């Protein structure tokens, strides 16, 4: 079976290498200078970035044009994630994606609004037929914005292959000016077996980097023995931008022979969460710096790893000196080198590996049900990347489920018995994960009999929390029983400090109106262009519900002509 898998992988790599990409088929989606705030493959929380984040001069509303002929085959509007997103299918089988939009082009916008009103929902997903929304190259299809989980106005732009796998848009002839070399900030070495050591220690070691005049680096000498690996923190910057973006390619060489290679040109969404196996997750959680491990560990199937000799792991022998070289380059072939001299030496004394042993040792290939106090934790098989000790403890309504320094590949299930709680409060209980402010962040919680159940893909501290407070609703740009004929919109602020907003519904004179929710500002907005309001006196009603069912109703009368 392993031989078949290896053969398939080699065939896949070969086919991709021979694939002829349509150079200059796609034009730029915006008619402004292309400056990036994020590039393809960049390391993000729990995923690799799947496109280009194009700066829009710190403003929303920049027109977006179809980069090639095609038809709109998917439209999705959501409060979070991509926000207002558009998916354009092209005759050659490729698909382009546009996210965080302010609004769509007129024809598409009307199509979306009709669907939203029909469903009576702001959040919507539509799959138009091939003949419904055809576009020609250069047609206006939308405007850039800041919708969804966006930190500022920009355009997220993707190119996906025939199997919906995101590809680096720069492979298709899109040019980003870049004459800047990548920069290396941290270098780490990892002993990988019980017999391995680096600088007389069995723990990961930070190695000092010495900058050279040509922009490259030389590392201080290290002594090592046994099987070891290296990791690097590096970033790239393009012309005209200070953003620390990802690099395109990292090659390593051991005594002149290629040892490991990773290239950010293509991946599948099914593998993107393996980023937490690829980076030093514990170091990132403790230091907010991502170290890319330049060796393949078990349970790491990432296809961005293109070449490897012995999984990129070095076997250092006693009294044999060697050199390890790291080559980092961006897409425009700006390159730096990092040279690491290694002295093979087996010491008599070692600083032993730090291991915090507990009573809960989890084998990755087995499922576990663990009970602590009122809590039960179920860990499905293959939730962890490697066999691990977990520090688990429960006191009253608080569960300590290790620290968030071990990555999870599958969600764990947490349940708690609530049979002893007051029946009047029982429907207001939820499971929350404590954030850095020690406030319980709501996790989607289900009730099954006398148990509350929640699933999480993060370790940490969890509590049984209660929310008996209704959401708060405050008008922003109007007052009750006042004339607002000059208003273009109605704006209302909605907040819920505990379990958070779950849903809302608004009507004017008993008829549904579409209100756009900007969760970053806690604001609902209704655009009077959506409908013709013929009445002078109008009654607005808004109902807001939080995640445990508390609700608030806001009613107001306004006059308009």
C-alpha positions as a printed Julia matrix, in Angstrom:
561×3 Matrix{Float64}:
   0.0    0.0     0.0
   2.86   2.4     0.83
   4.43   1.77   -2.58
   1.15   2.68   -4.29
   0.92   5.92   -2.29
   4.5    6.86   -3.14
   3.92   6.1    -6.83
   0.77   8.22   -6.85
   2.61  11.1    -5.2
   5.44  10.94   -7.73
   2.94  10.86  -10.61
   1.12  13.87   -9.14
   4.34  15.88   -8.83
   5.35  14.9   -12.39
   1.99  15.88  -13.86
   2.05  19.23  -12.06
   5.57  19.93  -13.27
   4.47  19.3   -16.87
   1.25  21.32  -16.62
   1.28  24.31  -18.96
  -0.19  27.29  -17.18
  -2.06  29.95  -19.18
   0.47  32.78  -18.94
  -1.1   36.25  -19.46
  -4.57  34.71  -19.71
  -5.74  36.65  -16.64
  -5.47  40.43  -16.48
  -5.18  42.36  -13.23
  -8.53  42.47  -11.39
  -8.04  46.12  -10.34
  -6.68  49.1   -12.25
  -4.4   50.38   -9.52
  -0.73  49.57   -8.84
  -0.51  46.07   -7.37
   0.91  46.26   -3.86
   0.4   43.33   -1.51
  -0.5   43.17    2.16
  -0.45  39.35    1.95
   0.79  36.84   -0.6
   0.1   33.25   -1.59
   1.08  30.55    0.89
   1.72  33.03    3.68
   1.5   31.42    7.11
  -1.77  32.32    8.84
  -3.73  31.04   11.84
  -4.61  27.4    11.11
  -4.17  27.78    7.34
  -1.94  28.8     4.47
  -3.12  31.97    2.74
  -4.83  30.92   -0.49
  -4.45  34.07   -2.58
  -3.12  37.59   -2.87
  -4.26  40.39   -0.57
  -4.1   43.46   -2.81
  -3.9   46.83   -1.08
  -6.63  49.27   -2.12
  -5.05  52.55   -1.04
  -6.71  52.32    2.39
 -10.17  52.71    0.92
 -13.17  50.64   -0.1
 -15.02  50.93   -3.39
 -12.19  50.32   -5.9
 -13.78  48.75   -9.03
 -13.01  45.08   -9.74
 -12.95  43.86  -13.34
 -13.27  40.34  -14.68
  -9.72  39.19  -15.59
 -11.08  36.85  -18.3
 -14.36  35.69  -19.84
 -16.53  33.4   -17.75
 -19.65  33.13  -15.65
 -20.46  33.61  -11.98
 -20.87  30.1   -10.56
 -21.0   30.9    -6.85
 -21.87  33.86   -4.64
 -21.57  33.77   -0.88
 -22.45  36.46    1.63
 -21.49  35.83    5.27
 -20.86  37.85    8.39
 -17.43  36.3     8.88
 -14.79  34.62    6.68
 -14.75  35.97    3.13
 -17.68  38.34    3.78
 -19.12  39.21    0.38
 -17.41  36.79   -2.0
 -17.67  36.14   -5.73
 -16.55  33.07   -7.68
 -15.95  33.33  -11.45
 -15.58  30.19  -13.6
 -13.55  30.49  -16.81
 -13.73  28.47  -20.06
 -10.26  26.98  -19.47
 -11.47  25.33  -16.25
  -9.81  27.74  -13.83
 -11.75  29.76  -11.28
 -11.02  33.2    -9.84
 -12.25  34.28   -6.42
 -12.83  37.77   -4.97
 -13.44  38.26   -1.23
 -14.22  40.97    1.37
 -16.15  43.02   -1.2
 -18.12  46.16   -0.4
 -20.74  45.31   -3.0
 -21.19  43.56   -6.33
 -21.61  45.01   -9.8
 -25.17  46.26  -10.51
 -26.48  43.14  -12.28
 -24.95  40.78   -9.73
 -26.02  43.01   -6.82
 -29.66  42.92   -7.98
 -29.47  39.14   -8.37
 -28.1   38.76   -4.83
 -30.59  41.17   -3.23
 -33.51  39.33   -4.84
 -32.22  36.05   -3.41
 -31.66  37.58    0.04
 -35.18  38.99    0.19
 -36.65  35.75   -1.06
 -34.84  33.83    1.69
 -35.26  36.7     4.18
 -31.63  36.37    5.18
 -28.5   38.51    4.8
 -26.24  35.45    4.84
 -26.75  33.47    1.66
 -24.99  31.13   -0.75
 -26.07  30.91   -4.4
 -24.89  28.74   -7.29
 -26.09  30.44  -10.5
 -26.46  28.44  -13.71
 -23.86  28.94  -16.44
 -26.18  31.14  -18.53
 -27.45  33.38  -15.72
 -24.53  35.71  -14.98
 -22.05  35.64  -17.86
 -19.26  38.19  -17.95
 -16.69  39.31  -20.49
 -13.08  40.16  -19.77
 -12.98  43.7   -18.4
 -16.59  43.76  -17.15
 -17.19  45.44  -13.8
 -18.08  42.68  -11.31
 -17.74  44.32   -7.9
 -16.07  46.81   -5.59
 -13.36  46.2    -3.0
 -14.27  46.43    0.64
 -13.69  45.23    4.18
 -16.52  42.72    4.73
 -16.15  39.49    6.69
 -13.04  38.67    8.72
 -10.92  41.41    7.22
  -8.57  43.67    9.16
  -8.8   46.55    6.67
  -9.9   47.44    3.14
  -8.29  45.18    0.53
  -9.08  42.66   -2.2
  -8.46  38.98   -1.54
  -7.87  37.46   -5.0
  -7.44  33.78   -5.82
  -6.89  31.57   -8.83
  -8.0   27.95   -8.41
  -7.33  25.01  -10.71
  -9.88  22.62  -12.25
 -10.04  20.72   -8.95
 -10.65  23.89   -6.89
  -7.11  23.89   -5.48
  -5.72  27.4    -4.93
  -2.62  28.25   -6.96
  -0.13  31.07   -6.71
  -1.53  33.83   -8.97
   2.02  34.97   -9.78
   2.45  31.74  -11.79
  -0.05  33.16  -14.3
   1.9   36.25  -15.27
   0.55  38.69  -12.69
   3.5   40.9   -11.79
   4.22  42.38   -8.36
   7.27  44.7    -8.31
   9.8   43.19   -5.9
  13.53  43.85   -5.72
  13.82  43.21   -1.98
  15.61  40.16   -0.57
  13.84  37.93    1.96
  14.84  38.37    5.6
  15.61  35.64    8.14
  14.79  36.45   11.75
  15.18  33.2    13.69
  16.97  29.89   13.25
  16.3   26.84   15.41
  17.77  23.34   15.58
  15.82  20.34   16.88
  17.13  17.08   18.38
  14.73  14.45   17.03
  15.55  11.25   18.93
  16.5   10.25   22.47
  20.14   9.96   21.45
  20.28  13.29   19.59
  21.81  16.46   20.96
  22.64  19.99   19.88
  25.11  22.05   21.9
  24.97  19.38   24.63
  21.19  19.67   24.95
  18.26  17.48   23.94
  15.95  20.52   23.73
  15.39  22.81   20.71
  18.18  25.37   20.45
  18.05  28.9    19.06
  21.07  29.59   16.85
  22.53  33.08   16.49
  22.49  34.48   12.95
  25.28  36.79   11.75
  24.31  39.12    8.88
  26.68  39.29    5.91
  27.27  42.3     3.64
  25.44  40.65    0.73
  22.26  40.22    2.8
  22.88  36.56    3.54
  23.66  35.02    6.92
  26.19  32.8     8.62
  25.18  30.94   11.75
  27.42  30.38   14.73
  29.06  26.96   14.9
  27.02  24.26   16.6
  28.0   20.87   17.96
  25.54  18.06   17.31
  25.09  14.32   17.28
  22.37  12.0    15.97
  19.25  12.88   14.04
  18.45  16.58   14.0
  16.4   19.05   11.97
  16.33  22.8    11.44
  13.6   25.43   11.39
  13.55  29.01   10.18
  11.48  32.14   10.63
  11.62  34.21    7.46
   9.58  36.76    5.55
   9.61  38.77    2.34
   8.71  42.34    1.48
   7.71  43.72   -1.89
   8.47  47.19   -3.2
   6.35  49.95   -1.67
   5.03  47.88    1.25
   6.23  47.21    4.78
   4.11  44.07    5.26
   5.97  40.93    6.3
   4.76  38.51    3.64
   5.62  34.88    3.0
   8.5   33.59    0.88
   8.05  31.5    -2.27
  10.64  28.76   -1.91
  13.02  27.31    0.7
  15.76  24.83   -0.3
  18.2   23.14    2.05
  21.48  21.39    1.26
  23.6   19.1     3.41
  27.25  18.98    2.33
  26.2   20.26   -1.1
  23.41  17.73   -1.67
  19.8   18.85   -1.72
  18.13  17.83    1.51
  14.67  19.42    1.57
  12.54  21.74   -0.57
   9.26  23.53    0.02
   7.54  25.61   -2.66
   4.4   27.71   -2.24
   2.77  27.27   -5.62
  -0.3   25.08   -4.99
  -2.13  23.2    -2.23
  -5.58  21.82   -1.45
  -7.96  23.13    1.18
  -8.09  19.61    2.64
  -4.43  19.88    3.7
  -4.19  23.52    4.75
  -4.76  22.86    8.48
  -1.57  20.77    8.5
   0.19  24.11    8.81
   0.05  23.44   12.57
   2.23  20.37   12.02
   4.54  22.2     9.63
   5.34  25.06   12.03
   6.68  24.86   15.57
   3.23  25.32   17.09
   4.37  25.57   20.7
   6.95  28.22   19.88
   4.36  30.21   17.94
   1.84  30.12   20.79
   4.46  31.24   23.3
   6.3   33.8    21.16
   3.96  34.76   18.27
   6.68  33.84   15.76
   6.18  31.06   13.21
   9.16  28.75   12.73
   8.91  26.66    9.55
  10.32  23.2    10.23
  12.58  22.18    7.36
  11.94  18.47    7.83
   8.85  16.3     7.49
   7.54  14.78   10.7
   5.02  11.95   10.88
   1.42  12.9    10.08
   2.51  15.71    7.77
   1.27  15.0     4.21
   1.77  18.53    2.87
   2.2   18.66   -0.9
   4.13  21.95   -0.72
   7.12  19.77    0.25
   8.53  19.0    -3.2
  11.8   17.25   -2.52
  13.29  15.6     0.53
  16.19  13.33    1.38
  15.36  11.27    4.46
  12.46  13.62    5.29
  14.95  16.46    5.52
  16.43  14.98    8.72
  20.22  15.04    9.19
  22.14  12.18   10.82
  25.21  13.78   12.39
  28.13  11.45   13.14
  30.77  11.81   15.86
  33.97  13.6    14.77
  32.61  14.41   11.3
  32.2   18.11   10.47
  29.63  19.24    7.92
  27.78  22.25    6.5
  24.05  22.84    6.24
  22.88  25.51    3.8
  19.44  27.12    3.61
  18.42  28.97    0.45
  15.39  31.27    0.68
  13.94  33.09   -2.32
  10.86  35.05   -3.29
   8.92  34.66   -6.54
  11.09  37.29   -8.28
  14.18  35.19   -7.42
  15.59  37.58   -4.84
  17.62  35.14   -2.74
  19.43  34.81    0.57
  21.61  31.99    1.93
  22.13  30.84    5.5
  25.23  28.75    6.17
  25.41  26.62    9.34
  28.69  24.89   10.28
  28.08  21.65   12.21
  30.72  19.96   14.36
  29.91  16.28   14.95
  30.52  15.58   18.62
  28.92  13.18   21.07
  29.2   14.7    24.56
  29.39  12.76   27.79
  26.83  14.95   29.6
  23.58  16.33   28.26
  20.87  18.74   29.29
  17.93  16.31   29.16
  14.77  16.92   27.16
  12.09  18.7    29.16
   9.02  16.48   29.44
   6.1   17.23   31.76
   4.74  13.78   32.54
   1.1   13.52   33.66
  -1.38  10.72   34.29
  -3.01  11.28   30.89
  -0.81  10.0    28.06
  -2.6    9.95   24.69
  -1.57   7.75   21.76
  -2.45   9.54   18.56
  -3.94   6.49   16.8
  -6.36   5.7    19.63
  -9.56   7.37   20.82
  -9.92   8.33   24.5
 -12.74   9.17   26.88
 -11.43  10.98   29.97
 -13.54  12.04   32.96
 -12.46  14.84   35.29
 -14.96  16.02   37.89
 -18.2   17.01   36.13
 -16.49  17.02   32.74
 -15.98  14.31   30.15
 -13.54  14.79   27.31
 -13.64  12.62   24.21
 -10.53  12.66   22.03
 -11.09  10.95   18.65
  -8.28   8.89   17.14
  -5.77  10.95   15.13
  -6.77  14.2    16.83
  -3.15  14.75   17.87
  -0.15  14.66   15.55
   1.99  12.67   17.96
   1.75  10.71   21.23
   1.53  13.26   24.02
   1.13  13.81   27.74
  -1.87  16.06   28.43
  -2.29  18.07   31.64
  -6.03  17.81   32.42
  -7.74  18.9    35.62
 -11.21  20.05   36.69
 -12.39  22.13   39.63
 -16.1   22.81   40.08
 -17.19  24.43   36.74
 -13.69  24.93   35.29
 -11.81  22.48   33.08
  -8.1   22.86   32.45
  -7.46  21.01   29.2
  -3.69  21.42   28.9
  -2.44  24.67   27.32
  -2.9   25.75   23.74
   0.66  24.73   22.82
  -0.23  21.4    21.19
  -2.03  21.52   17.83
  -5.2   19.52   17.22
  -6.12  18.09   13.85
  -9.65  17.05   14.85
 -12.16  18.57   17.22
 -12.37  17.27   20.77
 -15.73  16.92   22.5
 -16.32  18.38   25.97
 -19.46  17.55   27.95
 -20.61  18.5    31.44
 -23.42  17.2    33.64
 -25.86  20.04   34.47
 -28.52  17.98   36.3
 -27.87  19.78   39.61
 -28.46  23.27   38.23
 -31.58  25.36   38.74
 -34.15  24.65   36.02
 -34.75  28.34   35.46
 -31.07  28.87   34.59
 -30.37  25.63   32.76
 -31.33  26.98   29.34
 -28.94  29.91   29.76
 -25.83  27.8    30.34
 -23.07  27.39   27.77
 -19.5   26.16   27.55
 -16.95  28.88   26.98
 -13.2   28.93   26.42
 -11.37  31.54   28.47
  -9.62  34.15   26.35
  -6.54  36.14   27.36
  -8.79  38.44   29.42
 -10.19  35.39   31.29
 -13.6   36.02   29.69
 -15.48  32.9    28.46
 -15.7   33.01   24.67
 -18.81  31.17   23.5
 -18.35  27.77   21.85
 -21.3   26.34   19.97
 -23.04  24.34   22.68
 -25.64  21.59   22.39
 -27.88  20.16   25.09
 -28.54  16.43   25.25
 -30.66  15.5    28.23
 -28.83  16.69   31.32
 -25.57  17.28   29.48
 -24.12  20.25   27.65
 -21.77  19.34   24.81
 -19.32  21.51   22.88
 -16.55  20.75   20.4
 -13.23  22.51   20.16
 -10.11  22.44   18.0
  -8.07  24.29   20.63
  -6.79  23.24   24.01
  -7.01  25.65   26.93
  -9.25  26.42   29.9
 -13.0   25.94   29.59
 -15.8   26.97   31.94
 -19.5   26.41   32.36
 -20.86  29.94   31.93
 -24.31  31.48   32.24
 -25.88  34.28   30.23
 -29.17  35.71   31.47
 -28.67  39.16   29.97
 -30.59  40.27   26.88
 -28.76  41.82   23.91
 -28.66  45.62   23.77
 -30.07  47.63   20.84
 -29.4   51.32   20.21
 -30.3   53.46   17.15
 -27.37  55.39   15.67
 -28.66  57.8    13.02
 -32.33  58.32   13.87
 -34.66  59.02   16.78
 -38.13  57.77   17.59
 -41.03  59.72   15.98
 -38.7   61.98   13.98
 -38.5   62.82   10.27
 -35.6   61.15    8.46
 -36.4   61.97    4.82
 -32.75  62.8     4.1
 -31.41  59.53    5.54
 -29.93  57.08    3.04
 -29.71  54.37    5.68
 -30.91  53.2     9.04
 -28.07  52.24   11.39
 -28.51  50.36   14.65
 -25.89  49.16   17.13
 -26.43  45.68   18.61
 -24.24  44.15   21.31
 -24.12  41.13   23.58
 -21.22  40.93   26.02
 -21.55  37.27   27.01
 -22.64  34.49   24.63
 -22.74  36.79   21.58
 -25.25  37.56   18.82
 -26.85  34.55   17.15
 -29.5   36.05   14.85
 -31.64  39.1    14.12
 -34.7   40.02   12.06
 -36.04  43.44   11.12
 -39.3   44.63    9.55
 -40.81  47.93    8.46
 -44.59  48.02    8.58
 -44.56  44.26    9.06
 -42.46  43.54    5.95
 -38.96  42.02    6.11
 -36.05  44.37    5.46
 -32.46  43.37    4.77
 -29.99  44.63    7.35
 -26.27  44.14    6.77
 -24.36  43.13    9.92
 -20.85  44.48   10.45
 -19.75  42.47   13.49
 -16.49  44.42   13.75
 -18.47  47.58   14.54
 -21.56  45.85   16.01
 -23.69  47.73   13.48
 -26.74  46.77   11.43
 -27.4   48.87    8.31
 -30.52  49.09    6.15
 -30.25  50.84    2.76
 -33.41  52.7     1.71
 -32.51  51.96   -1.95
 -33.51  48.34   -1.37
 -37.25  49.04   -1.29
 -39.72  51.77   -2.07
 -41.38  52.88    1.16
 -44.63  54.61    0.24
 -45.89  55.29    3.76
 -45.16  58.56    5.55
 -45.41  56.97    8.99
 -43.32  53.81    9.32
 -42.96  51.31   12.12
 -39.61  49.63   12.53
 -39.27  46.43   14.55
 -36.0   44.61   15.25
 -35.58  41.38   17.2
 -32.07  40.28   18.26
 -31.32  36.87   19.8
 -28.08  35.78   21.49
 -26.52  32.31   21.46
 -28.44  31.01   24.49
 -31.82  32.38   23.43
 -32.02  35.68   25.3
 -33.76  38.18   23.05
 -34.4   41.89   22.83
 -36.98  43.79   20.77
 -36.55  47.32   19.53
 -39.46  49.29   18.06
 -39.46  52.79   16.66
 -41.59  55.01   14.45
 -40.06  57.29   11.82
 -41.52  59.63    9.22
 -40.32  59.87    5.66
 -41.42  61.29    2.34
